Amino acid sequence: MTYLNKLTLFVVFCLNFQILAQNSRFDSLITIGVEQIYNLQYSNAESTFKIVTKEYPKSAAGLFFDAMVVWWKIMPDIMNERNDDVLIEKLDNTIDYCDKLLDKDPKNSEALFFKGGALGFRGRLYVYRESWLKAALDGKDALPLIKEAYKNDPANVDVQLGFGIYNYYIDFIPQKYPIVKPIVSLFPKGDRKKGLKQLEYVAEKGKYANYETQYFLASIYFQYEKNKTKALEVINKLVNKFPNNPAFEKYKGRILVGIKNFIDAKQLYNNILDKNNKGFTGYNKRTKREAYYHLGYISYITNNFSDAIPLLEESKKISNEIDKINDTNYKVNTLLYLGMCYDATGNRKKAMELYEMVLDCDDFSNSHNNAKKYLKSPFKN
């Protein structure tokens, strides 16, 4: 081998090594930042993604994951809209930056991926806010970007999160919410089963999106697929990895109650109350209300009515503080179960007051009919 060939080989090796080192550094920062997000270490995560943005200005990753920090400020208190505008602004900035990168290189897979992801998360926020048209339009715009990103980089497993979400929800949502059928009919058809398989694949093999996909899957298994065993299996992975994430803990608690594992559910909800009292990040009044509600419900369902009353009274008190504009199922069910517990312990007057309060609220899960029934005839064990 000539000296020139050896020199050329050495230069190529050095360049490749430098690229690998950069990728390793990049991946390490993203991995650290993502785990900081799910641990609700917001300031640390923001600092990490500032480094990403500074060191990798040709990537939109720093901007996108910085927006995800705000997303996870919203998730523990999903009904609170105070961070909505900040999130939308950061997602819009990500989209704009991706557009600039795509102007220079229309096949930039990473820019396509992060633009599609930003549109996807903006759409998810609109779903939570029941802005169905905006959500549908963002989903429609995101899908071709994700497809193009996958075409240019088929090794990117995370891309399939977008496919899975689209395929599952575009097939399922019109069944659950018929109001959106006219909008959804304009879009490419989905495939519920295919979407579920794609989400399962990303949950297992994903690089950066595996945790988010696992959270998706847990909710899908529990709410829509009615597969509580699978839901618990997935959520356990998240709770074990991120034990102080209230969104994950709350979901595990709901599943445990759903499968009537009341012993583990009580332990979990008491731990949540302890973290609330100690001021853990993300553990707020809604988290506290949910814990008291489920602890009270467990006592009610196991016929420990006297034990249920103080727990449900706490849930009622917090509901009065945080549900001043719109009623929620927690508020209404708390009033109903509390009335039934007072009935069961002989306090008919208090029970009737609570049933009347149920009738003054929005109707959830046949709550009005139940309240009318128990106003006519006392609840009995």
C-alpha positions as CSV (number, residue, x, y, z in Angstrom):
1,M,0.0,0.0,0.0
2,T,1.4,3.4,-1.0
3,Y,2.0,6.1,1.5
4,L,-0.8,8.2,-0.2
5,N,-3.2,5.3,0.1
6,K,-2.3,4.8,3.8
7,L,-2.7,8.6,4.4
8,T,-6.1,8.6,2.6
9,L,-7.2,5.5,4.7
10,F,-6.1,7.2,7.9
11,V,-7.9,10.4,7.0
12,V,-11.1,8.5,6.2
13,F,-10.8,6.5,9.4
14,C,-10.3,9.8,11.5
15,L,-13.3,11.4,9.8
16,N,-15.5,8.3,10.4
17,F,-14.3,8.1,14.0
18,Q,-15.2,11.8,14.5
19,I,-18.7,11.3,13.1
20,L,-19.2,8.3,15.3
21,A,-18.0,10.3,18.3
22,Q,-20.4,13.1,17.5
23,N,-23.2,10.7,17.1
24,S,-22.3,9.1,20.4
25,R,-22.2,12.5,22.1
26,F,-25.5,13.5,20.4
27,D,-27.2,10.3,21.4
28,S,-25.9,10.5,24.9
29,L,-27.2,14.0,25.4
30,I,-30.6,13.2,24.0
31,T,-30.9,10.1,26.1
32,I,-29.9,12.0,29.3
33,G,-32.3,14.8,28.4
34,V,-35.2,12.4,27.7
35,E,-34.8,10.6,31.0
36,Q,-34.6,14.0,32.7
37,I,-38.0,14.9,31.1
38,Y,-39.7,11.7,32.4
39,N,-38.1,12.2,35.8
40,L,-39.7,15.7,35.7
41,Q,-36.3,17.3,36.2
42,Y,-37.4,20.2,34.0
43,S,-34.5,22.6,34.6
44,N,-31.9,19.9,34.0
45,A,-33.6,18.8,30.8
46,E,-33.8,22.4,29.5
47,S,-30.1,22.8,30.1
48,T,-29.3,19.6,28.4
49,F,-31.3,20.5,25.3
50,K,-29.7,24.0,25.2
51,I,-26.4,22.2,24.9
52,V,-27.8,20.1,22.0
53,T,-29.1,23.2,20.2
54,K,-25.7,24.9,20.7
55,E,-23.5,22.0,19.7
56,Y,-25.7,20.7,16.9
57,P,-27.2,23.8,15.2
58,K,-28.0,21.8,12.0
59,S,-30.4,19.6,14.0
60,A,-33.9,20.4,15.2
61,A,-33.6,17.9,18.0
62,G,-32.7,20.4,20.7
63,L,-35.8,22.6,19.9
64,F,-38.1,19.6,19.6
65,F,-37.1,18.0,22.9
66,D,-37.1,21.4,24.6
67,A,-40.8,21.5,23.6
68,M,-41.2,18.1,25.1
69,V,-40.1,19.5,28.5
70,V,-43.2,21.8,28.4
71,W,-45.4,18.8,27.2
72,W,-44.4,17.0,30.4
73,K,-45.2,20.1,32.5
74,I,-48.7,19.8,31.1
75,M,-49.1,16.0,31.5
76,P,-49.3,15.7,35.3
77,D,-52.1,18.3,35.3
78,I,-53.7,17.8,31.9
79,M,-56.8,19.9,32.6
80,N,-54.6,23.0,33.4
81,E,-54.1,25.0,30.2
82,R,-51.5,27.5,31.6
83,N,-48.6,26.1,29.6
84,D,-50.6,25.5,26.3
85,D,-49.4,28.7,24.6
86,V,-45.8,28.1,25.6
87,L,-45.9,24.6,24.2
88,I,-47.5,25.7,20.9
89,E,-44.9,28.5,20.5
90,K,-42.1,26.0,21.0
91,L,-43.6,23.5,18.6
92,D,-44.2,26.3,16.0
93,N,-40.5,27.3,16.4
94,T,-39.5,23.7,15.8
95,I,-41.6,23.5,12.7
96,D,-40.2,26.8,11.3
97,Y,-36.7,25.7,11.9
98,C,-37.3,22.3,10.2
99,D,-38.7,24.3,7.3
100,K,-35.5,26.2,7.0
101,L,-33.5,23.0,7.0
102,L,-35.8,21.4,4.4
103,D,-35.4,24.5,2.2
104,K,-31.7,23.6,1.9
105,D,-32.3,19.8,1.7
106,P,-35.8,18.6,1.1
107,K,-34.7,15.0,1.9
108,N,-33.3,15.9,5.3
109,S,-34.8,12.9,7.2
110,E,-34.2,14.3,10.7
111,A,-35.9,17.6,9.8
112,L,-38.8,15.7,8.3
113,F,-39.0,13.5,11.4
114,F,-39.0,16.4,13.9
115,K,-41.4,18.5,11.9
116,G,-43.8,15.6,11.7
117,G,-43.3,15.0,15.5
118,A,-44.0,18.6,16.3
119,L,-47.2,18.6,14.3
120,G,-48.1,15.3,15.9
121,F,-47.7,16.7,19.5
122,R,-49.5,19.9,18.6
123,G,-52.3,17.7,17.3
124,R,-52.3,15.7,20.5
125,L,-52.7,18.9,22.6
126,Y,-55.7,19.9,20.4
127,V,-57.2,16.4,21.0
128,Y,-57.0,17.0,24.8
129,R,-58.6,20.4,24.3
130,E,-61.2,18.9,22.0
131,S,-60.2,21.1,19.0
132,W,-61.0,18.3,16.7
133,L,-60.6,20.1,13.3
134,K,-57.1,21.5,14.3
135,A,-56.1,18.1,15.6
136,A,-57.2,16.4,12.4
137,L,-55.4,18.9,10.2
138,D,-52.1,18.5,12.1
139,G,-52.4,14.8,11.9
140,K,-53.1,15.0,8.1
141,D,-50.0,17.3,7.6
142,A,-47.8,15.1,9.8
143,L,-48.4,11.8,8.1
144,P,-46.7,12.5,4.7
145,L,-43.7,14.0,6.5
146,I,-43.3,10.9,8.6
147,K,-43.7,8.7,5.6
148,E,-41.0,10.6,3.7
149,A,-38.7,10.5,6.7
150,Y,-39.1,6.7,6.9
151,K,-38.5,6.4,3.2
152,N,-35.2,8.3,3.5
153,D,-34.2,6.5,6.7
154,P,-35.9,3.2,7.2
155,A,-33.6,2.3,10.1
156,N,-35.3,5.0,12.2
157,V,-37.7,2.9,14.4
158,D,-39.1,6.0,16.2
159,V,-40.7,7.1,13.0
160,Q,-43.2,4.3,13.3
161,L,-44.7,6.0,16.4
162,G,-46.3,8.4,14.0
163,F,-47.6,5.6,11.8
164,G,-49.0,3.7,14.8
165,I,-50.8,6.7,16.3
166,Y,-52.3,7.6,13.0
167,N,-53.4,4.1,12.0
168,Y,-54.9,3.3,15.4
169,Y,-56.7,6.6,16.1
170,I,-57.9,7.4,12.6
171,D,-59.6,4.0,12.7
172,F,-60.8,4.1,16.3
173,I,-61.7,7.8,17.1
174,P,-64.7,8.0,14.6
175,Q,-66.2,5.0,16.4
176,K,-65.8,6.6,19.8
177,Y,-66.5,10.2,18.7
178,P,-69.0,10.2,15.7
179,I,-68.8,14.0,15.5
180,V,-65.4,13.7,13.8
181,K,-66.5,11.2,11.1
182,P,-67.1,13.9,8.4
183,I,-63.5,15.2,9.0
184,V,-61.8,11.9,9.2
185,S,-63.5,10.6,6.0
186,L,-61.3,13.1,4.1
187,F,-58.1,11.4,5.2
188,P,-56.4,8.1,4.3
189,K,-57.9,5.2,6.1
190,G,-56.3,3.8,9.2
191,D,-55.9,0.3,10.5
192,R,-56.4,-0.2,14.2
193,K,-54.6,-3.6,14.4
194,K,-51.7,-2.5,12.3
195,G,-51.3,0.7,14.4
196,L,-51.2,-1.4,17.5
197,K,-48.5,-3.6,16.2
198,Q,-46.4,-0.5,15.1
199,L,-46.8,1.0,18.6
200,E,-45.7,-2.3,20.2
201,Y,-42.7,-2.4,18.0
202,V,-41.6,1.2,18.8
203,A,-42.2,0.5,22.5
204,E,-39.8,-2.3,22.4
205,K,-37.2,-1.1,19.9
206,G,-37.5,2.6,19.8
207,K,-34.5,4.8,20.4
208,Y,-35.9,8.0,21.8
209,A,-39.7,7.4,21.5
210,N,-39.9,4.1,23.4
211,Y,-41.1,5.6,26.7
212,E,-43.7,7.9,25.1
213,T,-44.9,4.9,23.1
214,Q,-45.2,2.8,26.2
215,Y,-47.4,5.4,27.8
216,F,-49.5,5.5,24.7
217,L,-49.8,1.7,24.7
218,A,-50.8,1.5,28.4
219,S,-53.7,3.9,27.8
220,I,-54.7,2.1,24.6
221,Y,-54.7,-1.3,26.2
222,F,-56.6,-0.1,29.3
223,Q,-59.1,2.3,27.8
224,Y,-59.8,1.0,24.4
225,E,-58.5,-2.6,24.0
226,K,-59.8,-3.5,27.5
227,N,-56.7,-5.6,28.1
228,K,-55.8,-4.7,31.7
229,T,-53.1,-7.4,31.9
230,K,-51.1,-5.9,29.0
231,A,-51.8,-2.4,30.3
232,L,-50.3,-3.3,33.7
233,E,-47.3,-5.0,32.1
234,V,-46.4,-1.9,30.1
235,I,-47.1,0.7,32.9
236,N,-45.0,-1.3,35.3
237,K,-42.0,-0.8,33.1
238,L,-42.5,3.0,33.2
239,V,-43.1,3.2,36.9
240,N,-40.1,1.0,37.7
241,K,-37.9,3.3,35.4
242,F,-39.5,6.6,36.6
243,P,-40.9,6.0,40.1
244,N,-41.6,9.7,40.7
245,N,-43.6,10.4,37.6
246,P,-47.2,11.0,38.8
247,A,-48.7,10.4,35.3
248,F,-47.3,6.9,35.2
249,E,-48.2,6.2,38.9
250,K,-51.8,7.4,38.5
251,Y,-52.3,5.3,35.5
252,K,-50.9,2.2,37.3
253,G,-53.3,3.0,40.1
254,R,-56.3,3.1,37.8
255,I,-55.3,-0.2,36.3
256,L,-54.9,-1.8,39.7
257,V,-58.3,-0.6,40.8
258,G,-59.7,-1.9,37.4
259,I,-58.4,-5.4,38.1
260,K,-59.5,-5.2,41.7
261,N,-56.0,-5.4,43.1
262,F,-57.0,-3.2,46.0
263,I,-54.0,-4.0,48.3
264,D,-51.4,-2.8,45.8
265,A,-53.7,0.1,44.7
266,K,-54.0,1.4,48.3
267,Q,-50.2,1.2,48.8
268,L,-49.6,3.1,45.6
269,Y,-52.2,5.8,46.3
270,N,-50.9,6.3,49.9
271,N,-47.4,6.7,48.4
272,I,-48.8,9.4,46.0
273,L,-50.3,11.2,49.0
274,D,-47.0,11.1,50.8
275,K,-45.2,12.6,47.7
276,N,-47.9,15.3,47.5
277,N,-47.3,16.2,51.2
278,K,-43.5,16.3,50.6
279,G,-43.9,18.6,47.6
280,F,-42.6,16.3,44.8
281,T,-42.6,17.9,41.4
282,G,-45.8,17.2,39.4
283,Y,-47.7,15.9,42.4
284,N,-50.5,18.5,42.5
285,K,-54.1,19.0,43.8
286,R,-55.5,16.8,40.9
287,T,-53.1,14.0,41.8
288,K,-54.1,14.4,45.5
289,R,-57.8,14.4,44.6
290,E,-57.5,11.3,42.5
291,A,-55.6,9.4,45.3
292,Y,-58.3,10.3,47.9
293,Y,-61.1,9.4,45.5
294,H,-59.7,5.9,44.7
295,L,-58.8,5.2,48.3
296,G,-62.4,6.2,49.2
297,Y,-63.8,4.2,46.4
298,I,-61.8,1.1,47.5
299,S,-63.3,1.5,51.0
300,Y,-66.8,1.9,49.6
301,I,-66.5,-1.1,47.2
302,T,-65.2,-3.3,50.1
303,N,-68.2,-2.1,52.3
304,N,-65.9,-0.1,54.7
305,F,-68.3,2.8,54.5
306,S,-67.1,4.6,57.7
307,D,-63.5,4.5,56.4
308,A,-64.6,5.7,53.0
309,I,-66.4,8.9,54.2
310,P,-63.4,10.9,55.4
311,L,-61.4,10.0,52.2
312,L,-64.3,10.9,49.9
313,E,-64.8,14.1,51.9
314,E,-61.2,15.1,51.1
315,S,-61.8,14.3,47.5
316,K,-65.0,16.5,47.6
317,K,-63.1,19.4,49.2
318,I,-60.4,19.4,46.6
319,S,-63.0,19.1,43.8
320,N,-64.7,22.2,45.1
321,E,-61.3,24.0,44.8
322,I,-60.3,22.9,41.3
323,D,-63.6,22.1,39.5
324,K,-65.2,25.6,39.7
325,I,-66.0,25.9,36.0
326,N,-66.6,22.4,34.7
327,D,-67.7,19.4,36.5
328,T,-65.6,16.2,36.2
329,N,-66.4,12.5,36.7
330,Y,-64.2,12.6,39.9
331,K,-66.3,15.4,41.4
332,V,-69.7,13.8,40.5
333,N,-68.7,10.2,41.5
334,T,-67.3,11.5,44.7
335,L,-70.6,13.1,45.6
336,L,-72.6,10.0,44.6
337,Y,-70.4,7.5,46.5
338,L,-70.3,9.8,49.5
339,G,-74.1,10.0,49.6
340,M,-74.3,6.2,49.4
341,C,-71.8,5.8,52.2
342,Y,-73.8,8.2,54.4
343,D,-76.9,6.3,53.6
344,A,-75.2,3.0,54.5
345,T,-74.1,4.5,57.9
346,G,-77.6,5.8,58.7
347,N,-77.2,9.5,57.9
348,R,-80.1,9.9,55.5
349,K,-80.3,13.7,55.7
350,K,-76.6,14.1,54.6
351,A,-77.0,11.5,51.9
352,M,-80.0,13.3,50.4
353,E,-78.1,16.6,50.3
354,L,-75.3,14.9,48.3
355,Y,-77.8,13.3,45.9
356,E,-79.3,16.7,45.2
357,M,-75.8,18.0,44.6
358,V,-75.2,15.3,42.0
359,L,-78.3,16.4,40.2
360,D,-76.9,20.0,40.1
361,C,-73.8,18.7,38.3
362,D,-73.3,17.4,34.8
363,D,-74.4,13.8,34.2
364,F,-71.5,11.2,34.2
365,S,-72.0,7.5,33.8
366,N,-75.7,7.5,34.7
367,S,-75.1,9.6,37.8
368,H,-78.4,11.5,37.6
369,N,-80.5,8.3,37.4
370,N,-78.6,6.8,40.4
371,A,-79.1,10.0,42.4
372,K,-82.8,10.0,41.7
373,K,-83.1,6.3,42.6
374,Y,-81.4,6.8,46.0
375,L,-83.5,10.0,46.7
376,K,-86.6,7.8,46.4
377,S,-85.2,4.8,48.3
378,P,-82.0,4.8,50.5
379,F,-78.9,3.0,49.3
380,K,-78.5,-0.2,51.2
381,N,-75.4,-2.5,51.4
